[in-house]
Amino acid sequence: MDQKVVVVTLLGMAVVTYVPRLLPLWVLSSRTLPPPVVTWLRYVPVAVLAAMLFPSLVVSDQHLNLSIGNIFLWGAIPAFLMAWKTRSLFGAVAAGMLTVAVFRLMGAA
Amino acid sequence: MPIWLGYISVGFAYGVLAQKAGLSMLTAILMSVIVYAGSAQLIAVGLFAAGASAASIILTTFVVNLRHLLMSAAVSPHLKEWTKPQLVAFAFELTDETFVLHSSRFVTGDPLKTETFAINISSQCSWILGTWLGFAVGQVIMDVRLFALDYALPAMFIALLVLQIRDRVQVVVAILSGLLAVGLVLLGVGQWTAIIATISGATIGMVLEQWIKR
């Protein structure tokens, strides 16, 4: 692959990634937002995480997979319990990955 | 900080895939330095591998990362006292994970700048370290799936979501925006999914909260 083309692409990616990260902070942090907007913004973290997470667990190749052979769903159980009970981010990630790895070694998928 | 371990493992997965896609060690690491966006980088290497054009890779990155608009807006009320150069530096390292971490830190009080920047810089360093390790190992190993590296990102999202939730309205918002996102993906909405589902979810949360207060 031509690495010069890659570098040009990366520069473009960097710009389109950085502008949305900076713009609202730049414009909004110097003013006071109306209370409903602040309330709305408080729900963004939970909403965005769930929106990224759910499809990654149950959709593969544009198809819903809720079967018993879906090891990503099985991995979600120990990850969820670990996060809930221990509040440990690393513990949860490790538990989830370990479960998926073990299922794969057993030949589940 | 567990976020480092999460970033090393997801960065590792990215590094392996970048190597498989035909990027050089230098360009793979350059992407982690100047773009620094987990899911977009994973999608981009997939597109590089498929021989997509520069324009389509940049456009996809833009759409995938548009959700940062919402995150940047969401932290803005907490950073009123910050100078513009500090905001410029902070915004560069605003990712899903650091955003969630900072949102829970910021609500409990005045955000300490040194601690905030320490978290951001160390997180990106772990991301770059993971990239480098992954690229090096990618030259040796064949199958990423064997190590469940492709599960690092979903597992991290699960943990962050659980740590973020404090009340019932948030549970409702999480479930509804998650289900909506699944529906949108199945309908073929593609890269816009996260943005549409987030806007809808946050709106439901706001409406529910106002309604409960009455």
Interface residues (C-beta under 8 A of the other chain):
Chain A: M1 Q3 V5 V6 V7 V8 T9 L10 L11 G12 M13 A14 V16 T17 Y18 P20 R21 L22 L23 P24 L25 W26 L28 S29 S30 L33 P36 V38 T39 W40 L41 R42 Y43 V44 P45 V46 A47 V48 L49 A50 A51 M52 L53 F54 P55 S56 L57 V58 V59 Q62 H63 L64 F72 G75 A76 A79 F80 M82 A83 W84 R87 S88 L89 F90 G91 A92 V93 A94 A95 G96 M97 L98 V100 A101 R104
Chain B: P2 I3 L5 G6 S9 A21 G22 L23 S24 L26 T27 L30 M31 I34 V35 Y36 A37 S39 A40 A44 F48 A54 I57 I58 L59 T61 F62 N65 L66 R67 H68 L69 L70 M71 S72 A73 A74 V75 S76 P77 L79 K80 W82 K84 L87 V88 F90 A91 F92 L94 D96 F99 V100 S103 R145 L146 F147 A148 L149 Y151 A152 L153 P154 A155 M156 F157 I158 A159 L160 L161 V162 L163 Q164 I165 V169 Q170 V173 A174 I175 S177 G178 L179 L180 A181 V182 V185 L186 G188 T193 A194 A197 T198 I199 S200 G201 A202 T203 I204 G205 M206 E209 Q210
